[in-house]
Amino acid sequence: MLVLAVDTATPAVTSGLVRLGGDGAWPETLAARVTDNPRAHAEVLTPQILECLAEAGHTPAELDAIVVGVGPGPFTGLRVGMVTAASFGDALGVPVYGVCTLDAIAADVRRLDGSDGRDADGGDLLVVTDARRREIYWARYKQDQRVEGPEVRKPAEITAAPSVRVAGSAPHAAMFEVPVVDVQSPSPAGLVAVAAEAVRAGATPEPLVPLYLRRPDAVETADRRA
């Protein structure tokens, strides 16, 4: 199956074309683009998608599904990725699956563990990304399962036991006195891996619901007066 993956929930604008096999193997990345620019989501995402398709020698009509990160993330950037994915899906008549961006980062860490000879199912993991306002989005994982979060909090309010590792935004991961895994944003394969079971089964996707976790900064004047 040919799957397009996009994510704009972090400062990285991520897009990629992934081949998903039917044997449960890790998705194969055919082409990927990542631009680290939190202010360029709208400008670079669609060109990146088209570049990935061209590099892999495929056309949009050949896509079987689309996977998009639904956050948590800042309002404007997150909306760009989700609207783009939904638009492609509607135009092509293919299903669009939303996945938690933090789950995709955790999947990439587990994959890295396996490639390094480490037990890919062992050890607790904390995933954090920048929520601005001196806060972070975070979730905690144990044996490939999310057991807490996603939530938005100040770093000082989150406890990381000595046995925990942390991944995600490098400046924020460094705030915790535990080992850091250098996976700062989700890969296209990581995004597809989270949705792989549903994609393979041809399941009807759940409605795309963005994980903003708090109200947007922009409000109507009447609301501000109130």
Secondary structure, 3 states (H helix, E strand, C coil): CEEEEEECCCCEEEEEEEECCCCCCCCEEEEEEEEECCCCHHHHHHHHHHHHHHHHCCCHHHCCEEEEECCCCCHHHHHHHHHHHHHHHHHHCCCEEEECHHHHHHHHHHHHHHHCCCCCCCCEEEEEEEEECCEEEEEEEECCEEEEEEEEECHHHCCCCCCCEEEECHHHHCCCCCCEECCCCCCHHHHHHHHHHHHHHCCCCCCCCCCCCCCCCCCCHHHHHC
